[in-house]
Amino acid sequence: MACDTISPISAFQSTNLNSKIDSFSRLGSRITRALGAPMVNVEIHHDQLFENISIACEFFTKYAGYTEEYLVFDSDLYEVNKGIRLDLLFSITPSFNRVNLPANPVVHAAISAVPAAFFSSSSLLSATYSDGIFVNQLLSHTDYLSAVAFNSTLAASFSSSTADQSKASNAFDYDVMDYRKVISVLDFEEGSTNGVNTLFSIEQTLAQQTYFSYSMGNYGFDLISWYILKDWLKVREKLLSQKRTIVFNDRTQYLVMNPSPKPGSGKFYGIIACYVERPLKDIIKEQWVYQYALALSKISVGMVRGKYTGVSLFGGGSINANLLEMGLAEKEKLEEKLLTGASPGFGDSDPPMFFVG
């Protein structure tokens, strides 16, 4: 991969949180420069280089590279005998529709809302956008063209350039052209009418009795009784299956609840705490990804140069063929850092809050 073009110093003024690494090509240039380019020829094809970066990103996101998010859902979105799709839920809105991704990789994100009345004069579009267009809604290129053909002023309501799209919707990864995926579910809480701030519930009665026992005399429930009864209520929930259990499949992105919500049996809202993959544009900035892709590139170049071991060059020099061993050793160390947390900061995992020993 050629990188012999002289770049201004501003192209290298980079920090951890304000990195200049914004694409596979830019990271590829950094790797080839680390291997000696442009002073020496690096025997690696750009597809090999990008494949190595891709492998590093995939490996990193399997064990790290995530953010903690809270998703709010409506029970009416639950699909009977299937569950609820969390990657779609991450971008859910009342009039949500998933963009069919691709053929044409151009996606248009709404940067301002368009009311339903705007499309009233079009029988086709008034049915398609019966709730209007909401901020951050994604339209395929075909849908965008039909909307703009109806009224050219709509073009100003959408962000269509690659640079702007990365800012249009936090739920969408514009590099992989799909929604960010949920890695795992941490907790699930169903909305209810119970609690200490709700009248005529067990919790509210216990809270009142506890308050009266301390403020108006020594009678009623005390704090010990409060915790004993709360634990009993939790056991009761489990025995009578009053609290839903959840099972999440990260491959299908479906969250299954048991017992499952049934249409017409009472609508409820809930919140799900989960880990979500960071966008690829953030992943390629990670030092671990750079170092792992560099190690893989050393292995690739080392395998090529291994064919010429012992060949003398003009002037009596020889081909440096030990890159293969260097790459394999670095690859092993980096994998250990990611898997065991031997180097704090590389794994992006939550630090331990306490130790027992």
JOJOLIN-V737915 format. One record per pair of residues at least 24 apart in sequence whose C-alpha atoms are under 8 Angstrom apart, sorted by the first residue. I is the first residue (numbers start at 0). J is the second residue. Records with the same first field share a line. If there is no record, write none. Layout:
BEGIN
I->J ; J
END
This chain:
BEGIN
0->28 ; 31 ; 41 ; 43 ; 44 ; 45
1->36 ; 37
2->28 ; 31 ; 32 ; 36 ; 37
3->36 ; 37
15->284
18->284
20->283 ; 284
21->280 ; 283 ; 284
22->280 ; 283
23->49 ; 52 ; 283
24->49
26->283 ; 289
27->52
30->289 ; 292 ; 293 ; 296
33->293
34->297
41->300
42->300 ; 303 ; 304
43->296 ; 299 ; 300
47->296 ; 299
48->292 ; 296
51->292 ; 293 ; 295 ; 296
52->283 ; 288 ; 289 ; 292
54->292
55->288 ; 289 ; 291 ; 292
56->279 ; 282 ; 283 ; 288
59->287 ; 288 ; 337 ; 346
60->276 ; 282
62->337 ; 338 ; 346
63->337 ; 346 ; 347 ; 348
64->276 ; 277 ; 282 ; 346 ; 347
65->182 ; 274 ; 275 ; 276 ; 277 ; 347
66->274 ; 275 ; 276 ; 277
67->272 ; 273 ; 274 ; 275
68->272 ; 273 ; 274 ; 275
69->270 ; 271 ; 272 ; 273
70->270 ; 271 ; 272 ; 273
71->268 ; 269 ; 270 ; 271
72->268 ; 269 ; 270 ; 271
73->266 ; 267 ; 268 ; 269
74->260 ; 266 ; 267 ; 268 ; 269
75->260 ; 262 ; 266
77->260
79->259 ; 260 ; 261
81->253 ; 255
82->253 ; 254 ; 255 ; 256 ; 259
83->253 ; 254 ; 255
84->251 ; 252 ; 253 ; 254
85->180 ; 181 ; 252 ; 253 ; 254
86->178 ; 179 ; 180 ; 181 ; 252
87->178
89->170 ; 179
90->170 ; 171
94->130 ; 132 ; 133
95->136
97->137
98->137 ; 138 ; 139
99->139
100->139 ; 176 ; 177
103->140
104->176
105->139 ; 140 ; 159
106->137 ; 138 ; 139 ; 140 ; 159
107->137 ; 138 ; 139 ; 140 ; 143 ; 157 ; 158 ; 159 ; 164
108->134 ; 135 ; 136 ; 137 ; 138 ; 157 ; 158 ; 159 ; 164 ; 167 ; 168
109->133 ; 134 ; 135 ; 136 ; 137 ; 138 ; 156 ; 157 ; 158 ; 167
110->134 ; 135 ; 156 ; 157 ; 158 ; 167
111->135 ; 156 ; 157
112->156
113->156
121->149
135->167 ; 168
171->278
172->278 ; 279
174->278 ; 279 ; 280
175->279
179->275 ; 276 ; 277 ; 278
180->249 ; 252 ; 275 ; 276
181->249 ; 252 ; 273 ; 274 ; 275 ; 276
182->249 ; 273 ; 274 ; 275 ; 276
183->247 ; 249 ; 273 ; 274 ; 275
184->247 ; 271 ; 272 ; 273 ; 274
185->271 ; 272 ; 273 ; 274
186->271 ; 272 ; 273
187->245 ; 269 ; 270 ; 271 ; 272
188->269 ; 270 ; 271
189->267 ; 268 ; 269 ; 270
190->267 ; 268 ; 269 ; 270
191->267
286->345
287->333 ; 345
290->333
291->329 ; 330 ; 333
293->326
294->325 ; 326 ; 327 ; 329 ; 330
295->326 ; 327 ; 330
296->326
297->322 ; 323 ; 325 ; 326
298->322 ; 323 ; 324 ; 325 ; 326 ; 327
299->323
END
